[in-house]
Amino acid sequence: MIPSFNEQFDQHGAWRRAFAQQLHQLGQWLASHDLMDAAVQERVQRLEEQVRRDKVVVAFVAEFSRGKSELINAIFFADYGRRIMPASAGRTTMCPTELSYESGSAPSLRLLPIETRMQSPGLAEWRLRTDRWVEVLLDMDDPAQLAGALEKVAQVRRVPVDEARALGFWHDDAEDDNPVPDAAGLLEVPMWRHALINIPHPLLAQGLVILDTPGLNAVGAEPELTINLIPQAHAVVFILGADTGVTRSDLSIWRDHLGGMEGAQDARLVVLNKIDTLWDTLSSPSQVQAQLERQRVTSAEMLGVPLERVVPVSAQKGLVAKIQCDDVLLEASGLPLLEEALADGVVGRRQTILRANVAAGVAALHEQVQRAINVRRRDLDDQMLELRSLRGKNATVIDAMRSRIEMEQREFEASAARIQALRMVHLKMLRELFHQLGARSLKAELTALSDALTPAGLKLGLRRVYGETFARLRAIVQAAQATGIEIQAMLGGTFRQLNAEYGFSLQVPAAPQLASYEQDIMAIEQRHLQYVGMGNALRLTQPEFSQRLLRALGLRLRTVFESAANELEQWSKTATAQLDAQLRERKRSFARRIEAVERIQTAANSLMDRIAEIEDGERELTELQVRLTSLTDGLMHTPAQAATATALHEPDIDITEPMPLQA
C-alpha cells in the first residue's frame, strides 16, 4: 500500500531529527577535542538549525467554491473525525489563512481586520504588531469548539461601494470582477485580511505550513500573497472543478499568479476536484472515466503542464472514506494518488534539496577541521625531527636549539602587526560589501520605483522604471560578487606569503558564488513585470495598493540581499578562522617546544619520554581523523531510510527549539 502524504511527511520528520541528532553529536565531539573554533561552531549551529527549523510550505490556490478547504480537511485533518476547516456550500475561506505550529505559543486563531488594508504597512509588518490582531484561543480537546472557532475565517461584512473600492474589492472599469450589490446597495467583503492558525498538529509541529488562499478577487488585491507567500511555497496545489474544467477566472489566476512561478513544474499540482459530481447511474464507469480523462487532457493543455501533474479527486468522498475507514470509497476518491504525488513532489524534492545543502555544509566543515588536524600533525612532526636530532648531543647544542626556538618565536610574534593590518583591510572591504547589500542601499535603489508608483492615476512608463530598478539591483549583486573575488585574491596573496615565511598551511576557500541571488532577483523581476502587466492598471491607480505592492517587493528583495550578505559573512569567517586556528596552534607549538627543551636540559631521560609522547600524539591525531571521517561521512552519505531508522532509536528531540551545543 502506498504511504499517505501524512505518513511520508512523518518519515521526513524522523529523518530530520536523525540528521539533527548526528550534527549535535558531531558538535559535541569537536568541542571535546578542542576542534571547535568560532567559525566551526557557527557552521555546526547553522547546519543544525537549518535541519531542525526547515519548513515545507504547501499552498492551496483556486477560485471560490472549488473545494480547497475540503481538500485540506481530507488530506490533513481526517483524524479529527469531522471537518476542521470550514467547507460548506458557497464561499468559505474569505481571507488568506496560514496553518502552522510554533512551540511555546498556545493554540490559537489570530485574525487581522480588513480595515488594515487602508493603511500602509504590509502583512510582514502587521505580524509584528500583535495588538492589532483579534485572537481566539483553541481547545484542541474539543473538535466542535475548534471547528466553530475556525469558521471565523469565512466571516464577511457588508460595506458601501466607496469603502469596497478603498479596500480593493471594487473597480469601476472592471464590472465583471466586482461583487454584486444587495438590495441596499451594499457589497459583501471579507471581515478579515489574514488569518494565522497555530495548532499542534503532528505534521505542523514537524515543519509543515499550509497556506489556504481565497479566490481571484481577494488574491489579486493582496500583493504580498502573489509576490512573497505563494512564490516561496515549495508546492502549489491548484484546484479546478471536475465538472467545469478550466474556467476564465481559473485561467486568470493561473496565468497571473502561478504561470511564472519560480520553481519548475514539480512545484505545481493541478487537482480536478469534485469528480463525484460526474458519478451518476446514467453513465457507465468507463464513460465517466473517459469524461474525466478528457478533462485532464484539456486542463493540462490549457495550463501548459504535464498530464501526470493533473490529478482527479473527490475531496469530500475522500474525507468521508477516511472517517468511515472505507478503503473502496477512498480508492475511488483518487485521494491516495494525490497524496502520493504530493509526497513525491514535495517531501522527496525538499529532502533532496535539504540533504544536498547539508552535505555541502558538512563537506566544508570536514575540510576546516581536517586542516586543523593537519596543522597539529605538522607541528608534531617538526618537534619529532628536533628531538631526534638531539639524541647524544651535549648541553651546548641543546642550549643553541632553545635559543633558535626563542628567536623564531620572537619573529613570529613580530608578524602580529602585519596580520592585524590584513584584518583591517579585510574588515573595511567587508563593511563596504555589507553596505552595498544593506537596507539603506536597497531603499535608495527603490526610490525611483517608489516615485513612479506613489502618484495617483495611471502609471505610465512603469515597466521601464521596473526594468531600470532591477538592472541596478542585479548590478549590486554583481559588484558584491566582484568584491568577494577581490577579497579572495587579497587573502590568497597574503596567505601564500605567510605559508612561505612561517610554514603555515593556509588555503583560501573558493570565492563566494552569488549567482543564485542574481537569479532570485531576475525571478522576482519576472513576477513583478507579469503582475504589473496583467490588468492591474486600475488597482495601481490607488496609492494604497501601490504602496502595498512596493512594500511587498521591498520585503522580498531584502530577504535576498540579507541571504547574500550572510553567505559572504560565513565565507569570510571560514577564510579567516583558519588563520586564527593556525596562529593559536603555532603559539602552542612554541610553548611545547621550549618546554620539551627545558625538560631535556634537566633530565637525561626526558628526551625519550617526550619522543614517546609525540608518537602517542600522532596516533591520537590519526584516530581523530578516522573518527571525523566516520562522523561526516555518516551525514553526507547515509541513505534517508537509514537515517530514519536511526531516529526511531534516538531520544526524541524537540525540533522546534535548537539544542545548544556544548562549549
N, C-alpha and C positions, 0 to 999 in steps of 0.2 A: 504493500500500500504506500502511495506517495505521501511523504510527510507534509502536513499543512504548513502554511506560512508561519503560524504561531510556533509550531514545533521547530521549524528550521531557524527561526529567529532566536528561539530559546537556545538552540545549539550554538548559534553565533555568539550569544551572551556568555555561554560556558567557555567557548574558545577565547573570548576576550579576557575573561577572568584568569584563565590559564596563562595567557600571554603576560598579563599584568603581574601575576604571581612570579613568573620566571624573571621578568625585568626587576622586580623588587629583590629577589634572591641575588641576582647579578649585582645590584647596587650594594647590598649588604656585604657580599664577598669582596667587592672592590674596596669598600671602606675598611674592612677588617685587615686588608693587606696594604693599606696606605697607598692605594692607586686611585683614589677619588679626589682629584683636584677640582677646582671650581668649575672648569669647563666640562669635565667628565660628569660631575654631579648634575649640572644643569641639563646636559644631554639626556642622562638617565631619567631625570624628573620629567622632562618634556615628553620622552617616549612613553613613560608610564602613564602620564596624564592623557596623552593622545589616545592610548588604548582604552583607558578607563572611561574617558568622557566622550568617546566617539558617538556621534548622533547619526541616526538614519531617518531622514525626513521623507515621508510619503504624502504627496498632495493629491487630493481628490478634487477634480475640476469638472464642471458641467453647467449647463443651463439649469434653470429651476425645474424641479419635479422630474429629474432623471433618475433619482434613487441613490444619490451619493450617501446620505446618512444611513439608509437601509443597508447599503453595501458595507459601510464601516461597522455597523452592528453585526452583520453576518460574519465578517472576517475576524473582528477583534473582540466582540463583546457577547457572543452567543452563550458563554459560560454563565452569564447572569440569569439566563432563562427567560429573558424578556428584552424588549427594546430599551436601549440606554439613550442613544441619540434620538431626538425627535424625528419621526419618519412617517407622519400621517399624510393623507391626501393633500395636494396643493403645495404651496410654498412652505418649507420648514426652516432650514438653516438660512437665516436672513443676513447674517454677518459672518465674516471670516472667523473660523474657530480653530484654535490650536489645542491639541491634546498632548500633554507630556507629563513628566513627573520630576519634581525637584525635591530631593530628600530634605527633611528639616522643615518643610512647609506643610501646613495642614491641607488635606484635600479640599479643594475649593473651586468655585467658578467665579472668575473676575470679568466684569463687563465694562467696556469703555463707552460712555454715552455718545450718540451720533453727533451731538452738538459740537464735539471737539473738532469736527471737520471744518468748522468755520474759523478755527484758529490755526496758526502757522506751524506749530510743532508736528513732526512726523510720528509715526507709530513707535519707532525706537525710542524717541524722547518721552512719549507718554508712558511707556513701560516703566520708566524710572520714577514717574510721579504717581505713586500708589494711592495718593489721596483722591485722585480723580476717578478711580475705578470703583464700581459697585461690587462688593464681594459677597458671595453666598457660600457658606460652608456646606460641605457634602458629607453625608453619612454613608460610608462605604458598606455598612452592615444592613442598610435598608435600600434595596434596589428601587423601590417605589419612590422614596424621597429623592434618590439620585436622579432617576429619570424625570421626576417632576421639576427638579431644580434646573436640569439641562434644557427643559422646554423653553427657558427664557431666551435662548439664542434665536427662537422663532418669533419673538415679540416684535410688534410693529406699532407705529403711531401714525396718526393722520395729520397732515400739515397743509397749509395753503401752498399754492403754486410757487410763490416768491421764495418761501422757505425751502421747498424742494429744489428749486433752482440753485439756491445758495449752497445746499448740501451736495449738489452734483447729481440729483436724480431727475432733473427736468431740463430738456434742451429745446429751445424754441424752434430750431430748424431741423429737429430730428423727431418728428411726431411719432413715427412708428416704434421708436425705442422708449417712449415715455409711458409711465403708468397711467391707467385710466382713472380720471377723477370720479368721485362718487356723486350722489345727488346734491351734496352740499358744496361741491367743487373742491373737496379735499383729496389729497393724494396719500397713498399708503407707502411709507418708507420704513426702513429698519429702525428699531429703537436703539440698537447698539452698533457701534462702529467696529468693534473687535471683541473677541471672547478668548480667554485663556482658561483652560480646564486642567487642573493639577490633580491627578488621581494615581494612586499606587498600583496601577495595573502592571502585571509581571513584565509585559513587553515594554511598556513605557519606562519602567524602572531600569530596563537594560539599554535604554538609549533611543527607543523608537519615538518619533514625533509625528503625529498625524495632523495634517492641515486640511480642514473641510472648508471649501470656498462656496460663496453664494453664486448667483447667476451672473449673466453678462453685464447687466446694468451696474451691479454692485462692484464686480471685479474691475471694470474699466474706470470707476470713479475713485479707486484707491491705488495710486501709483506704486506704493511700497509693496503691494501684492505682486504686481506684474513685473517689477524691477528687481526686488530683493527676495521675497519669500518663495514664489513659485520657481523662478530660475535656479535657486540654490537647492531645491528639493532633489533628493537622489533618485526619486521616481515620481512620475505623474501618471495618475490613473484618470483618463478622460472618458466620461460616461455618456453614452448615447442611448436613445430609446430603440429597442429592437424593432418596434413596430413602425417607427418613423425614419430610422436611419439618420443620416447627416442632414439636419435642417439648416436653414440660413443662419440662425443665431448660433447653432453649434459650429458651423464653419467659420463664423466671425470670431468666436472665442479661440478656435484652433489657430487660425491664421494670425490673429493679433497678439495672442498671449503665449502660444505653445509652439507654433510652427518653427520659430527661430531659436528654440531653447538651446542653451549651452548643454551639452551632454549627449549627443548621439541618440540613435534610435533605441538603444537598450534602456534609456531612461523613461520611455513613454509606453504606456499600455492603453489600448482603446477597448472599452467594455461596451458590448451591446447588451444593455440591461433590460429586464422585464420580458425575457423570452417566453415566460409562461402566458403572456397575452396572446401568443400565437398558438398555444395548445388548445385545440377545440376538436369536437367529435366529428366535424365535417371534413377534416383533413387527416390523412394518414400520417404516421410518424415520418415516413420518407418524404412526404410533401412538406411537412413542417421543417425538416432538416434542409431540404432543398431551398426553401424560402430563406432560412437563416444563412445558408451558405451564400446566397445571392446578396444578402445584406452585408455580409462580411466582405465579400469581394468589392462591392460598390463603395463601402466605407473606406476600405484600405486604399482604393484608387483615389477617392476624393481627398483623403487626408495625406496621401503620399507616404504610407507606412507599409512595412512588410505584412503579408496576410497573417502570418503567425502571431503578430502583435495585436490582432483583433480577436477578442475572446467573448463568446456569447454566454450570458449568465442570467440567472434569476436570483437576485439578492434576497428577495422575500422568501422564495421557496428554500433557498439555502439556509436562511436563518431558522425557518420552521423545522427543516430537516435536522439541523444541529441540535435544536432544543428538544425535539422528539426522538433523537437518535435513529433517524430513518435513513439508512445508508442508500437505499434505492432512490429516494427523492433527492438526497444530497448529490448523488452522481448525475441525476437528470438536471439538476440546477446548474451544472457547469462550474460551481464554486471551487471544487478541488483543482480544476485546470487553471483557474485564475490564480489561486494561491501558489500553485507550482510556478507559474510564470513570474509572479511577484517575488517568490523566494529566489529563483534563479537570477532574475534581473536586478533585484535589489540587494538581497543578502549576499549572494555569490559575488556580484560585482563589487559591492562595498568591501567584502572581506578580502578580495584580491587586491584592491587598492590599498587597504589598510596594511595588509601583510607586506606589500611592496615598499610602502613608505617606512614601516618599522624596520624591515630588513635592511634598507639603505641606511637608516639611522644607526642600527646595531653594527653594520659593517664599518661605518665611520668611527663608532665608539671602539670597536675592536682594534682599529688601526691606531687610535690615540693611545690606548692602554698598552698595546704591543710596543709602541715607540718608547714608552716609559720603561717597560721591562728591558728593552734593548739597551737603553741608557745605563740602567743598573748593571746589566751584564758586561757592557764595555768597561765601566769603571772597575768592576771586579777583575776583569782580565788585565787591566793596566796595573792594578795593585798586585796581582799574582806575578806578573813579569818583574815588578820592582822587588818584591820579596824574594823571589827565587834568585835574583841577581845578587842578593846579599848573603847567600849561603857561603860560609867560610871567609867572609870579609871581616876586616878589622874595624875598630871603632872609628877610625878616621874616615873610612869610606861611608859608614853609616851616618856620621855627622854631616858629611858632604851631601848625602841624599836628603837629609832633613832640611838643610839649607836650600837645596834646589826646590823642594816641595813648597817651602815657605815663600820663595821668590815667585813661583808660579801662582801661588795663592794671592800675593800682593798684585801681580799683574792682572789676574782675573778680577780682583775687586776694583782695580782701576778702570776696568771696562764698564762699570756701572753707569758712569756719566754718558757714555756713548749709547748704551742701551736705553737710558732714560730719554735721550734726545730722539731716538727712534720711536719710542712710545708717544712722545709729544706730537711728532709729525703724524703718526698713525691716528691718534685721537682727533687731531684737527681735521683730517680728511674724513673721518667717520662722522664728526659733527656736521660737516658740510653735507654729507650724504643724508643724514637724518633730517637736516633742514629741508633738503630737496623733497623728501618723502613725507614731510610733516603736515600737520593740519593747516597751518598758516599758508604754506605753499599751495596746497590743494585749493584752499578758499580763494587765493589770489587768481589761480588759473580758471576758476569757475565764475569770476566776476563778470566777464563779458557775456557768458551764458545767462547769468542772473539778470543782467541789464536787459537782455533780449526777451526774457520771459516775464519780467515784472510788469511792464505797462499793460493796461487793459486793451482789449481789441485784438484784431488778428495779428499773428506773429509772422510778419513777412521776413524772409531770409533766415528763418530759424535753422533750417538744415545746414546752411553754410556756417553759421555760428557753431552748431554742434560739431561739424567736421573740423573746424579750426581748433576748438577746445580739445577734442580728443587727440588731435595731432600733437598738441602741446603736452598733453598728459603722457602720450607714448614717448615723446622726446625726453620727458623727465626720467622715465624708467630706463631708456636707452643711455642717458647720461649717467644714471646711477650704476648701470652695468659697466660703462667705461671707467668710472671712478673705481669700482671694485677691482677691475683688471689692473688699474694703475697701482692700487694699494698692494695687490698681489705681487706685481713686479718689484715694487719697492722692498717689500718684505723678503722676496726671493733673493735680491742682491745682497741685502744685509745678512740674511741667514747664511748665504754662501761664504761671506767674509768671516762670520763667527765660527762657522764649521772649520774653515781653514786655519784660523788663528787659535782656536781653543778646543778643537777636536769635538765640537758638538755634532749632533746628527739631526739638525733642524730641517724640516721639509714643509714648504708652504703648500697647503691644500689647493686644489684647483680653484680657479676664480669662481665666485658665486655666479650662478646662472639665473637671470631674471626674465628669461624669455617667456616663461609661463605666465608671469604677471602682465607682460605686454599683451599676451593673447587674451588674458582675462579682460583687459581694458578694451580690446577690439571686440570681444563678445558683448560687453556692456554697451559699447557704441552701436553695435548692430541692433541690439534690442531697443535701444533708445530711438534710433532713426526709424525703426519699424513702428515704435509706439507713437512717435510724433506724426508719422505719415499715414496712420491707419484711420483717419477720420476723426481725430481728436481736436481738429482746429477749433471747434466750438467750445470744448472744455478748456482749451488753452487760452481762450479769451478771458477766463475767470482768473484773477490774480491768486485766489486762494488755491485753486487747483495747480496752477503753475508753480507756486511755492512748495506745495506738497511733492510735486514731481522733482523739483530741484533738490529738496531735502533728501528724498529717497535716493537720488543719484549720488549726492554727496556722501551719504552713509555707505553706499555700496563701494564707491571709489576709495573712501577712507579705509575700508576693510582691506582692499587690495594693497594700498600703499603701506599700511601697517604690517601686513604679512611680508611684503618685500623688505621692509626695514628690519623686521625680526629675523628674517633669513640672513641678511647682511650682518646683523649683530652676532648671531650664532656662529657664522663663518669666521668673523673677526676673533671671537673668543677661542674658537678652535685653533686658529692660526697662532695666536699669542700665548695660549695656555701651555703649549709645548715648550716655549721659551722659558716661562716661569718654572715649569717642571724640571727642565734641564739645568737651569740656574740653581734650583734647590738641590738637585741631586749632586751637582758639582761641588757645592758647598759642603754637603755631607761627605763627599768623597775626599775632599781635602782634610776634613776633620778626622776621618777614619785612617787616612794615610799617615798623618802626623802621629795619631795615637798608636798606630802599629809600630812606627819607628821608635817612639818613646818606650814602648814595651820591649822592643828588641834591645834597646840600649840598657835596660835594667835587668833583663833576664835572658840567659842564653837559650832557653827552650821556648821562648815566646815566638820566635820566628816560625818554628814548625807548627806551633799552636795556631798562629794567625793564618798560615797557609791552609791548615785543615779547616779553619772557619770559612775562608773564602771558597774552598771546594764545596763545603756544605751550602754556602750561599748560592753557588752556581747551580747546585742540584735543586734547591728551592725555587730558583727562577725558572728552571726547566719545568718543574711541577706547576708553577703559576701559569706558564704559557700553555701547557696542556689543558689545565682547568679552564682558562679563559676561552680557549678554542672550543671546548666542550659546551660551556655556557652560551656562547654567542651562536655557535652552530645550531644549538637547540632552538634558538629564537628565529634564526634565518631560514632553516630548512625543515623543521619538524612539520609533518603534514597536519592539516587542520584537525583531522579525526583524532590524531594522537594528542594534540593539544587539548581537545575537548575531553578526551578520556582522562588526561591529567587533571583537568579542572574538577572532574567528578570526585577525585580523591583528595583534592586540596581543601583546606578550611575555606568556607565561604567568605568572600571579600565583598564589602560594600562598594560597588563600582561607582557610586555617585560621589564618594569622597576619596581623594587620592591618599594613599597610605604614605606617611612621611618616611623618607629614607633616613637611616641612621647616619649620624655624622661620623 
